[in-house]
Amino acid sequence: MTASAETLAALSAIVGPAHLVTAAGELEKYERDWRGRYRGATLCAVRPDSADQVAAVVRYARAARIAVVPQGGNTGMSAGALPPAALANVVLCLDRMDKLREIDPAGNTITVEAGCTLAAIQQQAAAHGRLFPMALGSQGSCQIGGNISTNAGGTAVLRFGNMRDLVLGLEVVLPDGRLWSGLRALRKDNTGYDLKQLFIGAEGTLGVVTAAVLKLFPQPKGRVAAWVGLDSLQHAVELLGCLQESCGERLSSFEVMSRGQLDLVLHHIPGTRDPLKSAHPWAVLLEATDSRAGTDLADHIQDTLAGAMNAGLLQDAAVAASERQVAEFWRLRDSVSEANRNSGYSVSHDTSVPIARIPEFVQRATAALRARRSDPQVVAVGHVGDGNIHLVAIFPRAGKDATELQREADAASAEVHRIAAELGGSISAEHGIGGAKRDELKLYKDPLELGLMQGIKSLLDPGNLMNPGKLLDLPSEARLADRR
Ligand SMILES: Cc1cc2nc3c(=O)[nH]c(=O)nc-3n(C[C@H](O)[C@H](O)[C@H](O)COP(=O)(O)OP(=O)(O)OC[C@H]3O[C@@H](n4cnc5c(N)ncnc54)[C@H](O)[C@@H]3O)c2cc1C
């Protein structure tokens, strides 16, 4: 895909020549997804440093019938930030918009530009004695604009909710180039439709998020983490209930992984080790925090784990004795995606089901995957408290080309999604729909809901030039790429 001299000159005039990326070698990172599964193509990438520049790029692109693909850290799992090879498009990369605009410790809010990485926001909050609780394995690279646009979940949803629960206000460049400044830091504002919620989880299809006001919380003063070995997923669900009863809302994370998943991490990630002496079919990493120091949190956890062990719910447990050990436990959990990426052709599912149905879902979906002719290895990891289990199928590559593998993966995923839906679940708990699940969405979304979503999209972006091909299957007015 080649850009005309006129397009390059116009975009260069907006962002400056140093921030217009056109060289094929440099464009590659914007044209691939994190897993290396999908490949797109773009005319160029632009790196604006202000909302005004974003608005000017969007206005130019609209007039020239060029699609705009907002891209954050490009760590998304649904090919949502992938530029469509068939349409003339520009990747709008937010990485230079990484400024802290304001922090208000008294009001417990922070106002940041969309290109700030999640880790940078956590650090800023901590430096002011506050917590920004969203936590993902990708936090060093993903950006808050991407987190907002995917309504990211992660490992602390149990206590703090997902991204939708953590945003107070937004600033957005609309598909026609107007700037909507909804950067209000109010916790109460009943003045009609809550428009910011439209853009949260919209996957860049309704506009470009340029800044956000986020909620902060007191920094925890007490923290207890434990690694637990269990013989069944049913026991993990029961253990969650016991801990919620004894610790209440202080339980912030309850993550599970199958033995096969832990073995992949231990094999592929240097310097990791199993916290327990013997192997168990399932492991849980739990964490509870308290904003007050010197409470009885540790005693509660120890007592609950001891009681659960007596009741036969768990086989072994290690309570972290230091912050270093807490970090070691979390490294095992946070390295899962990287380990799976290195394990072969891995296909991760992002389903959620009601918590009580997790064991049945995993049992049925695992059996369905193992019954396939290609006989993939099946492992599981996820957030039990959110009903969100990522069932991962790792297909042997031997003798298969990418198209064959993709076909096999799609057929396997269709079965997993069907089972989740049968159990009252969702085909996308936290990663979004993007381009990867767009066609399947039509099978599971209520036609009335889908129609309303299309209506909103058409109202804000009648030409479908803002991230076309993602989430919804609608025609775009963008020029065809091969007409250039
Ligand atoms: C190791 C690893 C662990 C992960 N763990 C989790 C997890 O636990 N929970 C979870 O939810 N996800 C997880 N993810 C997925 C991913 O990190 C999240 O989806 C994240 O929110 C994406 O942020 P990003 O900045 O990388 O967005 P991108 O991948 O760049 O984009 C994602 C979507 O958002 C849109 N977008 C990006 N920025 C903007 C913007 N400023 N305005 C409008 N639209 C925008 C894009 O167009 C695209 O549709 C993980 C990924 C990796 C690699």
The ligand as a Tripos MOL2 file, in Angstrom:
@<TRIPOS>MOLECULE
LIG
   53    58     1     0     0
SMALL
NO_CHARGES

@<TRIPOS>ATOM
      1 C1          0.9490  -10.4840   28.0200 C.3       1 LIG1
      2 C2         -0.4390   -9.9670   27.8500 C.ar      1 LIG1
      3 C3         -1.3440  -10.0580   28.9110 C.ar      1 LIG1
      4 C4         -2.6430   -9.5520   28.7660 C.ar      1 LIG1
      5 N1         -3.4980   -9.6590   29.8140 N.ar      1 LIG1
      6 C5         -4.7420   -9.1310   29.7120 C.ar      1 LIG1
      7 C6         -5.6520   -9.2280   30.7890 C.ar      1 LIG1
      8 O1         -5.3870   -9.8190   31.8290 O.2       1 LIG1
      9 N2         -6.8730   -8.6400   30.6560 N.ar      1 LIG1
     10 C7         -7.2180   -7.9540   29.5030 C.ar      1 LIG1
     11 O2         -8.3230   -7.4020   29.4490 O.2       1 LIG1
     12 N3         -6.3800   -7.8960   28.4550 N.ar      1 LIG1
     13 C8         -5.1680   -8.4660   28.5210 C.ar      1 LIG1
     14 N4         -4.3180   -8.3930   27.4440 N.ar      1 LIG1
     15 C9         -4.7740   -7.7750   26.1820 C.3       1 LIG1
     16 C10        -4.3800   -6.2790   25.9940 C.3       1 LIG1
     17 O3         -3.2300   -5.9610   26.7160 O.3       1 LIG1
     18 C11        -5.5510   -5.3740   26.3810 C.3       1 LIG1
     19 O4         -6.6210   -5.6020   25.4870 O.3       1 LIG1
     20 C12        -5.2040   -3.8870   26.3700 C.3       1 LIG1
     21 O5         -6.2760   -3.1710   26.9410 O.3       1 LIG1
     22 C13        -4.9060   -3.3420   24.9830 C.3       1 LIG1
     23 O6         -4.2600   -2.0880   25.1110 O.3       1 LIG1
     24 P1         -3.3360   -1.5290   23.9320 P.3       1 LIG1
     25 O7         -2.9080   -0.1660   24.2870 O.co2     1 LIG1
     26 O8         -2.2620   -2.4910   23.6220 O.co2     1 LIG1
     27 O9         -4.3930   -1.4550   22.7530 O.3       1 LIG1
     28 P2         -4.2300   -1.8650   21.2220 P.3       1 LIG1
     29 O10        -3.9470   -3.3150   21.1030 O.co2     1 LIG1
     30 O11        -3.3060   -0.9420   20.5360 O.co2     1 LIG1
     31 O12        -5.7120   -1.5880   20.6950 O.3       1 LIG1
     32 C14        -6.8020   -2.3240   21.1710 C.3       1 LIG1
     33 C15        -8.1010   -1.7010   20.6270 C.3       1 LIG1
     34 O13        -8.2830   -0.4050   21.1650 O.3       1 LIG1
     35 C16        -8.3020    0.5830   20.1340 C.3       1 LIG1
     36 N5         -7.5640    1.7420   20.6430 N.ar      1 LIG1
     37 C17        -6.3000    1.7690   21.1510 C.ar      1 LIG1
     38 N6         -6.0210    3.0090   21.5970 N.ar      1 LIG1
     39 C18        -7.1150    3.7730   21.3520 C.ar      1 LIG1
     40 C19        -7.4540    5.1350   21.5840 C.ar      1 LIG1
     41 N7         -6.6060    5.9940   22.1640 N.pl3     1 LIG1
     42 N8         -8.6760    5.5810   21.1930 N.ar      1 LIG1
     43 C20        -9.5660    4.7380   20.6000 C.ar      1 LIG1
     44 N9         -9.2950    3.4480   20.3570 N.ar      1 LIG1
     45 C21        -8.0950    2.9710   20.7440 C.ar      1 LIG1
     46 C22        -7.6710   -0.0680   18.9200 C.3       1 LIG1
     47 O14        -8.1710    0.4800   17.7220 O.3       1 LIG1
     48 C23        -8.1150   -1.5210   19.1240 C.3       1 LIG1
     49 O15        -9.4210   -1.6900   18.6500 O.3       1 LIG1
     50 C24        -3.0310   -8.9400   27.5540 C.ar      1 LIG1
     51 C25        -2.1240   -8.8510   26.4900 C.ar      1 LIG1
     52 C26        -0.8550   -9.3560   26.6250 C.ar      1 LIG1
     53 C27         0.0910   -9.2280   25.4780 C.3       1 LIG1
@<TRIPOS>BOND
     1     1     2 1
     2     2     3 ar
     3     2    52 ar
     4     3     4 ar
     5     4     5 ar
     6     4    50 ar
     7     5     6 ar
     8     6     7 ar
     9     6    13 1
    10     7     8 2
    11     7     9 ar
    12     9    10 ar
    13    10    11 2
    14    10    12 ar
    15    12    13 ar
    16    13    14 ar
    17    14    15 1
    18    14    50 ar
    19    15    16 1
    20    16    17 1
    21    16    18 1
    22    18    19 1
    23    18    20 1
    24    20    21 1
    25    20    22 1
    26    22    23 1
    27    23    24 1
    28    24    25 2
    29    24    26 1
    30    24    27 1
    31    27    28 1
    32    28    29 2
    33    28    30 1
    34    28    31 1
    35    31    32 1
    36    32    33 1
    37    33    34 1
    38    33    48 1
    39    34    35 1
    40    35    36 1
    41    35    46 1
    42    36    37 ar
    43    36    45 ar
    44    37    38 ar
    45    38    39 ar
    46    39    40 ar
    47    39    45 ar
    48    40    41 1
    49    40    42 ar
    50    42    43 ar
    51    43    44 ar
    52    44    45 ar
    53    46    47 1
    54    46    48 1
    55    48    49 1
    56    50    51 ar
    57    51    52 ar
    58    52    53 1
@<TRIPOS>SUBSTRUCTURE
     1 LIG1         1 GROUP 0 **** ****
